[in-house]
């Protein structure tokens, strides 16, 4: 597998993107994007576990669960189209019909996604005008993909995109993707939107299986604020233009694809965690030698999800009791006298807790370690062989400022 120096949703063969300033909520910036495939695609999706699901989530679930192909995705930022009733679902239908009118593909092959304020109705006339403006500007350039990744941002401070290549059936295959997410991010699909494109030829059932498996240790292992969004959507489209023999069963080619998919999803997930609202640092917790995989996941997510832990990371305070406390209420059963805890960053590694006993440690070194942009709490459970990693961010004053007046 090779990570490309540039690229996102337009890196794979046959994919194009466009963006426009539709004026849905934001002024003076792009706020709509379209991703298009020259050929119908096998598709798969995973969605929020929140019982309150946005209209666009329900629309996309119908497509990915129906067995129908997918050929386009239209995304808007600014308004989430959640808690909007039949009028919200009608906005999805009208958007897809606008793509049908502009590009001649069936409306039931067009996915839609929205992000932004919950409880506001989308202006359908602006959605339709946005589609009409984007259709003739669709481009397969890297720049078009990057522009699309910027158009879907809300409170994100950076766009998020990546592309990789790998070999399958003697052919070079490309997998690219973009995502957005900065707040209302929590495990169980986290407001994240993600869109992956590949020219791989693969059976839909295997594509869905791979996506559903890969999110468990990638997107479902990040948290910013403990809120699981109404709109979480991760879609993948595979158009087969790489020319490999269609993957219909697990084997070497499937394994190579899975590795690439895991890499791309991990990269996008970590980038989202580090760009959490108001964040200054990526906060990682790696748990090793746990009794079970589920325990390792539970423990690591509890640590990065704790507000007290996040505040300590922000303040560069090596108050290790906060991290142990979070582990203790996580629901995982363990013996604290087995546990070792370390702080790790580019500035070094420092042990602060050893088998139930606090250690005397260099506070200046601890602060230096925690001042880095990426800080890891490393926990050795000494009770098994399983491990997991979760990602979050520090909790800053700016998080409250951003969310105190989000609608305005």
TORPALO-476650 format. One line per field, with one value per residue (C-alpha): residue in three letters; x, y, z. Coordinates in nm, 2 decimals. Layout:
<pts>
resn	(ALA	...)
u	(X	...)
v	(Y	...)
w	(Z	...)
</pts>
This chain:
<pts>
resn	(UNK	UNK	UNK	UNK	UNK	UNK	UNK	UNK	UNK	UNK	UNK	UNK	UNK	UNK	UNK	UNK	UNK	UNK	UNK	UNK	UNK	UNK	UNK	UNK	UNK	UNK	UNK	UNK	UNK	UNK	UNK	UNK	UNK	UNK	UNK	UNK	UNK	UNK	UNK	UNK	UNK	UNK	UNK	UNK	UNK	UNK	UNK	UNK	UNK	UNK	UNK	UNK	UNK	UNK	UNK	UNK	UNK	UNK	UNK	UNK	UNK	UNK	UNK	UNK	UNK	UNK	UNK	UNK	UNK	UNK	UNK	UNK	UNK	UNK	UNK	UNK	UNK	UNK	UNK	UNK	UNK	UNK	UNK	UNK	UNK	UNK	UNK	UNK	UNK	UNK	UNK	UNK	UNK	UNK	UNK	UNK	UNK	UNK	UNK	UNK	UNK	UNK	UNK	UNK	UNK	UNK	UNK	UNK	UNK	UNK	UNK	UNK	UNK	UNK	UNK	UNK	UNK	UNK	UNK	UNK	UNK	UNK	UNK	UNK	UNK	UNK	UNK	UNK	UNK	UNK	UNK	UNK	UNK	UNK	UNK	UNK	UNK	UNK	UNK	UNK	UNK	UNK	UNK	UNK	UNK	UNK	UNK	UNK	UNK	UNK	UNK	UNK	UNK	UNK	UNK	UNK	UNK	UNK	UNK	UNK	UNK	UNK	UNK	UNK	UNK	UNK	UNK	UNK	UNK	UNK	UNK	UNK	UNK	UNK	UNK	UNK	UNK	UNK	UNK	UNK	UNK	UNK	UNK	UNK	UNK	UNK	UNK	UNK	UNK	UNK	UNK	UNK	UNK	UNK	UNK	UNK	UNK	UNK	UNK	UNK	UNK	UNK	UNK	UNK	UNK	UNK	UNK	UNK	UNK	UNK	UNK	UNK	UNK	UNK	UNK	UNK	UNK	UNK	UNK	UNK	UNK	UNK	UNK	UNK	UNK	UNK	UNK	UNK	UNK	UNK	UNK	UNK	UNK	UNK	UNK	UNK	UNK	UNK	UNK	UNK	UNK	UNK	UNK	UNK	UNK	UNK	UNK	UNK	UNK	UNK	UNK	UNK	UNK	UNK	UNK	UNK	UNK	UNK	UNK	UNK	UNK	UNK	UNK	UNK	UNK	UNK	UNK	UNK	UNK	UNK	UNK	UNK	UNK	UNK	UNK	UNK	UNK	UNK	UNK	UNK	UNK	UNK	UNK	UNK	UNK	UNK	UNK	UNK	UNK	UNK	UNK	UNK	UNK	UNK	UNK	UNK	UNK	UNK	UNK	UNK	UNK	UNK	UNK	UNK	UNK	UNK	UNK	UNK	UNK	UNK	UNK	UNK	UNK	UNK	UNK	UNK	UNK	UNK	UNK	UNK	UNK	UNK	UNK	UNK	UNK	UNK	UNK	UNK	UNK	UNK	UNK	UNK	UNK	UNK	UNK	UNK	UNK	UNK	UNK	UNK	UNK	UNK	UNK	UNK	UNK	UNK	UNK	UNK	UNK	UNK	UNK	UNK	UNK	UNK	UNK	UNK	UNK	UNK	UNK	UNK	UNK	UNK	UNK	UNK	UNK	UNK	UNK	UNK	UNK	UNK	UNK	UNK	UNK	UNK	UNK	UNK	UNK	UNK	UNK	UNK	UNK	UNK	UNK	UNK	UNK	UNK	UNK	UNK	UNK	UNK	UNK	UNK	UNK	UNK	UNK	UNK	UNK	UNK	UNK	UNK	UNK	UNK	UNK	UNK	UNK	UNK	UNK	UNK)
u	(0.00	0.12	-0.01	-0.04	0.10	-0.23	-0.57	-0.92	-1.25	-1.13	-0.81	-0.97	-1.05	-1.39	-1.47	-1.54	-1.63	-1.77	-1.87	-2.06	-2.17	-2.55	-2.61	-2.79	-2.67	-2.31	-2.23	-1.91	-1.80	-1.89	-2.15	-2.25	-2.05	-2.11	-1.92	-1.99	-1.89	-1.89	-2.02	-2.28	-2.11	-2.15	-2.21	-2.22	-2.29	-2.29	-2.49	-2.56	-2.69	-2.89	-3.27	-3.33	-3.20	-3.18	-3.39	-3.08	-2.97	-3.31	-3.28	-2.93	-3.01	-3.28	-3.03	-2.75	-2.99	-3.19	-2.91	-2.94	-2.62	-2.51	-2.37	-2.37	-2.36	-2.48	-2.37	-2.47	-2.33	-2.50	-2.84	-2.86	-3.20	-3.27	-3.60	-3.76	-4.04	-4.18	-4.07	-3.71	-3.75	-3.90	-3.58	-3.38	-3.61	-3.60	-3.22	-3.19	-3.44	-3.24	-2.94	-3.16	-3.26	-2.91	-2.72	-2.98	-2.93	-3.21	-3.29	-3.27	-2.89	-2.82	-2.73	-2.76	-2.60	-2.64	-2.46	-2.52	-2.80	-3.07	-3.44	-3.42	-3.58	-3.35	-3.43	-3.51	-3.48	-3.12	-3.04	-3.18	-2.99	-2.67	-2.70	-2.77	-2.46	-2.23	-2.33	-2.15	-1.84	-1.77	-1.40	-1.16	-0.88	-0.72	-0.82	-1.19	-1.18	-1.01	-1.26	-1.54	-1.38	-1.37	-1.74	-1.87	-1.70	-1.90	-1.69	-1.39	-1.08	-0.91	-1.04	-0.99	-0.89	-0.65	-0.59	-0.39	-0.31	-0.28	-0.26	-0.56	-0.56	-0.25	-0.41	-0.33	-0.64	-0.70	-0.90	-0.97	-1.19	-1.29	-1.47	-1.59	-1.65	-1.54	-1.82	-2.11	-1.86	-1.88	-1.84	-2.12	-2.07	-1.97	-2.14	-1.93	-1.98	-1.74	-1.73	-1.50	-1.44	-1.25	-1.21	-1.20	-1.44	-1.59	-1.92	-2.16	-2.20	-1.82	-1.80	-2.06	-1.90	-1.56	-1.70	-1.90	-1.59	-1.35	-1.54	-1.53	-1.16	-1.15	-1.45	-1.61	-1.30	-1.31	-1.49	-1.49	-1.78	-1.98	-2.27	-2.36	-2.50	-2.83	-2.65	-2.35	-2.30	-2.01	-2.05	-1.83	-1.87	-1.68	-1.71	-1.48	-1.28	-0.94	-1.01	-0.94	-1.14	-1.44	-1.37	-1.64	-1.48	-1.22	-0.86	-0.54	-0.71	-0.98	-0.71	-0.52	-0.84	-0.92	-0.57	-0.61	-0.97	-0.85	-0.56	-0.78	-1.05	-0.79	-0.63	-0.97	-1.09	-0.77	-0.78	-1.13	-1.04	-0.75	-0.97	-1.24	-1.41	-1.17	-0.90	-0.53	-0.42	-0.49	-0.55	-0.48	-0.53	-0.37	-0.46	-0.25	-0.26	-0.63	-0.84	-1.05	-1.07	-1.40	-1.24	-0.95	-1.20	-1.41	-1.12	-0.95	-1.28	-1.36	-1.02	-1.04	-1.41	-1.37	-1.41	-1.17	-0.91	-0.95	-0.92	-0.60	-0.46	-0.54	-0.37	-0.07	-0.15	-0.01	-0.30	-0.30	-0.58	-0.83	-0.74	-0.75	-1.09	-1.23	-1.11	-1.27	-1.62	-1.59	-1.77	-1.46	-1.35	-0.98	-0.74	-0.58	-0.27	-0.20	-0.20	0.09	0.02	0.25	0.24	0.39	0.46	0.73	0.90	0.94	0.78	0.72	0.57	0.35	0.17	0.30	0.09	-0.14	0.13	0.19	0.54	0.75	0.81	0.97	0.68	0.88	0.93	0.56	0.46	0.70	0.56	0.20	0.27	0.31	0.04	-0.02	-0.03	-0.08	-0.19	-0.04	-0.19	-0.06	-0.33	-0.10	-0.42	-0.43	-0.31	-0.57	-0.53	-0.72	-0.66	-0.91	-0.87	-1.01	-0.89	-0.84	-1.13	-1.07	-1.25	-1.32	-1.53	-1.79	-1.77	-1.83	-2.13	-2.29	-2.39	-2.38	-2.71	-2.59)
v	(0.00	0.35	0.67	0.94	1.28	1.44	1.32	1.25	1.15	1.22	1.01	0.69	0.64	0.76	0.99	1.36	1.63	1.98	2.24	2.56	2.85	2.78	3.02	2.76	2.90	3.03	3.34	3.40	3.03	2.71	2.50	2.22	1.94	1.66	1.34	1.16	0.84	0.79	0.44	0.30	0.18	-0.10	0.09	0.04	0.26	0.28	0.52	0.68	0.47	0.76	0.68	1.03	1.00	1.28	1.25	1.21	0.91	0.74	0.82	0.68	0.37	0.29	0.30	0.10	-0.16	-0.20	-0.35	-0.06	0.10	0.45	0.70	1.03	1.19	1.55	1.71	2.03	2.20	2.45	2.28	1.91	1.83	1.64	1.65	1.79	1.54	1.47	1.81	1.71	1.38	1.57	1.79	1.47	1.36	1.69	1.70	1.36	1.46	1.76	1.54	1.32	1.63	1.76	1.43	1.18	0.92	0.77	0.95	0.63	0.61	0.95	0.97	1.29	1.40	1.71	1.86	2.16	2.29	2.04	2.14	2.38	2.31	2.31	2.56	2.33	2.60	2.66	2.29	2.25	2.56	2.42	2.09	2.27	2.49	2.19	1.94	2.11	2.18	1.82	1.75	1.46	1.69	1.67	2.03	1.96	1.68	1.92	2.19	1.94	1.84	2.21	2.27	2.01	2.17	2.33	2.41	2.22	2.42	2.20	1.99	1.61	1.40	1.11	0.87	0.54	0.28	-0.10	-0.40	-0.63	-0.90	-0.76	-0.41	-0.09	0.02	0.36	0.43	0.79	0.97	1.28	1.35	1.63	1.64	1.86	1.85	1.62	1.34	1.02	0.65	0.45	0.65	0.97	1.48	1.30	1.26	1.04	0.96	0.70	0.63	0.34	0.20	-0.15	-0.41	-0.59	-0.76	-0.53	-0.78	-0.80	-0.42	-0.38	-0.64	-0.47	-0.12	-0.25	-0.42	-0.14	0.13	-0.07	0.03	0.35	0.59	0.42	0.48	0.86	1.11	1.49	1.57	1.25	1.34	1.09	1.29	1.25	1.26	1.03	0.87	0.69	0.58	0.40	0.37	0.12	0.16	-0.13	0.09	-0.04	-0.35	-0.62	-0.94	-0.88	-0.98	-1.22	-1.39	-1.33	-1.38	-1.20	-0.93	-0.87	-0.85	-0.58	-0.38	-0.41	-0.29	0.01	0.08	0.05	0.29	0.55	0.53	0.55	0.86	1.04	0.94	1.07	1.39	1.45	1.38	1.62	1.89	1.87	2.20	2.43	2.15	2.22	1.85	1.50	1.29	0.92	0.63	0.30	0.00	-0.32	-0.66	-0.65	-0.95	-0.90	-0.68	-0.54	-0.45	-0.28	-0.07	0.01	0.13	0.34	0.51	0.59	0.76	0.99	1.05	1.18	1.56	1.56	1.37	1.60	1.91	1.76	1.71	2.07	2.20	1.97	1.83	1.48	1.41	1.03	0.96	1.11	0.85	0.56	0.69	0.68	0.33	0.23	0.34	0.22	-0.11	-0.32	-0.54	-0.54	-0.54	-0.20	-0.37	-0.51	-0.17	0.04	0.39	0.61	0.95	0.94	1.20	1.31	1.46	1.12	0.85	0.87	0.61	0.75	0.45	0.10	-0.20	-0.01	0.23	0.60	0.68	0.98	1.14	1.45	1.70	1.92	1.62	1.53	1.88	1.88	1.55	1.68	2.01	1.83	1.84	1.46	1.31	0.94	0.78	0.43	0.17	-0.18	-0.40	-0.71	-0.93	-1.07	-1.01	-0.78	-0.41	-0.11	0.26	0.55	0.91	1.23	1.59	1.82	2.02	2.39	2.72	2.76	2.44	2.62	2.94	2.76	2.57	2.84	3.03	2.75	2.85	3.21)
w	(0.00	-0.08	0.07	-0.20	-0.12	-0.25	-0.31	-0.18	-0.33	-0.69	-0.67	-0.79	-1.16	-1.28	-0.98	-1.00	-0.76	-0.75	-0.49	-0.48	-0.25	-0.22	0.07	0.27	0.60	0.56	0.36	0.17	0.15	-0.03	0.15	-0.10	-0.26	-0.50	-0.56	-0.88	-1.05	-1.42	-1.36	-1.12	-0.80	-0.55	-0.23	0.15	0.44	0.82	1.02	1.36	1.64	1.76	1.76	1.63	1.28	1.02	0.71	0.50	0.71	0.64	0.27	0.24	0.44	0.19	-0.09	0.07	0.21	-0.12	-0.32	-0.57	-0.71	-0.61	-0.86	-0.68	-0.33	-0.26	0.07	0.23	0.54	0.77	0.82	0.94	0.81	1.14	1.33	1.02	0.95	0.60	0.48	0.55	0.37	0.08	0.07	0.02	-0.27	-0.44	-0.42	-0.58	-0.84	-0.92	-0.99	-1.21	-1.41	-1.44	-1.51	-1.61	-1.34	-1.14	-0.82	-0.62	-0.70	-0.55	-0.18	0.02	0.34	0.56	0.86	1.08	1.29	1.40	1.37	1.07	0.73	0.43	0.16	-0.13	-0.39	-0.29	-0.29	-0.64	-0.76	-0.60	-0.79	-1.11	-1.06	-0.97	-1.24	-1.53	-1.31	-1.20	-1.24	-1.17	-1.05	-0.71	-0.66	-0.72	-0.45	-0.20	-0.27	-0.20	0.13	0.23	0.13	0.38	0.68	0.97	1.28	1.14	1.12	0.85	0.57	0.59	0.29	0.20	-0.08	-0.10	-0.37	-0.34	-0.56	-0.63	-0.90	-1.06	-1.10	-0.91	-0.71	-0.55	-0.24	-0.15	0.10	0.28	0.60	0.83	1.20	1.49	1.74	1.84	1.80	2.01	1.95	1.78	1.47	1.56	1.36	1.13	0.76	0.56	0.19	0.04	-0.33	-0.49	-0.84	-0.69	-0.83	-0.53	-0.44	-0.25	0.04	0.10	0.07	0.34	0.56	0.53	0.61	0.91	1.06	1.00	1.18	1.51	1.57	1.37	1.36	1.66	1.87	1.86	2.09	2.12	2.35	2.43	2.20	1.93	1.63	1.45	1.11	1.12	0.78	0.63	0.26	0.03	-0.35	-0.56	-0.94	-1.06	-1.31	-1.18	-1.39	-1.13	-1.12	-0.90	-0.54	-0.44	-0.14	0.12	0.03	-0.05	-0.26	0.01	0.28	0.08	0.04	0.41	0.51	0.29	0.41	0.77	0.71	0.54	0.81	1.09	0.93	0.89	1.24	1.41	1.21	1.32	1.68	1.67	1.51	1.78	1.86	2.04	2.06	2.08	2.11	1.99	2.30	2.25	2.49	2.41	2.63	2.60	2.75	2.85	2.92	2.61	2.30	2.43	2.77	2.58	2.38	2.68	2.89	2.62	2.52	2.89	2.93	2.62	2.69	3.04	3.08	3.37	3.17	2.87	3.10	3.24	2.90	2.81	3.13	3.09	3.44	3.50	3.73	3.66	3.91	3.66	3.40	3.65	3.77	3.42	3.37	3.70	3.61	3.25	3.32	3.25	3.54	3.63	3.93	3.98	4.13	3.78	3.61	3.48	3.34	3.13	2.96	2.61	2.34	2.10	2.41	2.59	2.79	3.17	3.40	3.68	3.82	3.88	3.99	4.22	4.35	4.25	4.15	4.23	3.89	3.74	3.71	3.47	3.23	3.27	3.17	2.87	2.75	2.78	2.60	2.27	2.01	2.04	2.39	2.47	2.79	2.76	2.99	3.04	3.21	3.25	3.24	2.89	2.53	2.37	2.29	2.15	2.09	2.12	2.02	2.15	2.22	2.50	2.66	2.62	2.70	2.33	2.32	2.54	2.34	2.01	2.13	2.34	2.02	1.76	1.59	1.53)
</pts>
